[in-house]
């Protein structure tokens, strides 16, 4: 199990990997600026996948990104 710091680091790496540095920062700013309702966001903002399916898709995207990226993964 990851501790909170590891989760934050991996989360930022995932955001940066998926969105790029600038859009990841924009996402973080928007999430902290707005009144953020995680339950509503989870219901509407994420695909309707089970936990295993979501994890498999995240792993697939991560592997695809790593295979096509010519630059090292960003460290946060």
N, C-alpha and C positions, 0 to 999 in steps of 0.2 A: 504494500500500500504506500502511496506517495504522501509525503507531508505537504502542508499548505504551500510552502515555498516551491517545492518541486512541481506542484500542480500549476501554480502561477507561471512558472518558467515554461513548462510544456504548453500551457494554454497560449502564452504569448508567441511561442515558436510556431504553434499551429496557426494562429491568426496571421502572423507575418508570412508564413509559408503559403497560406491560402489567399491572402489579400494583398500581400506586399507591405512594406514598412509604412508607407504613407496612409493607405486605406485602413490598415490595422489600427493606427493611431487615431484616425477619424472615427472608427467604430468605438474605440475605448472612450473617446471624448463624448460621442453621442450617448453612449450607455450611461456615463456618469453625469451628463448634463440633464437628461430626462429623468422623470420619475420612472424608475425601472421596475416593472412587475415581472419577475422571473417566471412565475407560473403562467401568465398570459403569453409571454415571449416563447416559452417552451411549447405551449399548445399551438401557437400560430407560426412561430418562426423556424421551427425545425421540422424536418420530414417526419411523416408518420411511420417511424420505424421502431422496432423493438430495440432493446439495449444491444443485443448481439449483432443485429443488422447494422445499427448505427456504428458500433465499434469496428465491424468488418469494413464498412464504407470509409470510415476515417483512416483505417490502416491502408486501404487500397489507395486513397488519395495521397497519403503520406509517402507510400512507396513509389507512386507515380511521380510525385514531385521530386523525390530524392533521385530517381533514375534520370529525370530530364534536366535537373538543375546542374549547371556547370559551376555554381558557386557553393561554398560551404553553407551549411544550415546556420542561420543567425543564432547567436547566443544572446540571451537576455539577462 
